[in-house]
């Protein structure tokens, strides 16, 4: 799974300090943890709220030394599917969406804010739509809500 970790770091870029395999995760596909000298998500939010200067000062205060480490669980089915997707079609939209879903759910579970909640919601909605398939309702939910069956 080391090639997956290397590829994920490349995909996530500056969002993470590094990606590593976890030996402690059981039920989760991934988690974000701070490095030895990193600040907790709550402290990062506090520091950001206390900056009174430009955004560049804020990013310096919170900077790369506080980037989280993404730990992935190679025994989890989501990570196994992500590895298969990386090997089959690394540039596919579905693969890229899966990368961001793994990262953003790990961030949310770890108490971090996500960069773009609207994009996250779009990916979750797409996933739910695909998982639901055609239930045979005879029309879209939107049409039913609008009374246009």
Number of C-alpha atoms within 10 A of each C-alpha: 14 11 11 21 19 13 16 24 19 13 16 17 11 12 15 21 18 19 22 19 17 16 11 10 16 12 10 18 21 28 22 23 19 18 15 8 8 18 18 17 18 12 12 18 14 11 15 16 10 10 13 9 8 8 11 10 13 17 13 10 15 18 13 14 15 19 19 25 19 27 22 28 23 22 16 15 13 17 21 16 13 21 20 14 18 20 13 11 12 17 12 12 10 14 20 18 18 20 19 17 17 19 23 22 19 22 20 13 13 17 13 18 14 15 10 9 11 10 14 17 11 12 17 14 12 13 15 11 11 10 9 9 8 11 7 7 9 9 12 13 12 10 10 12 9 9 8 10 12
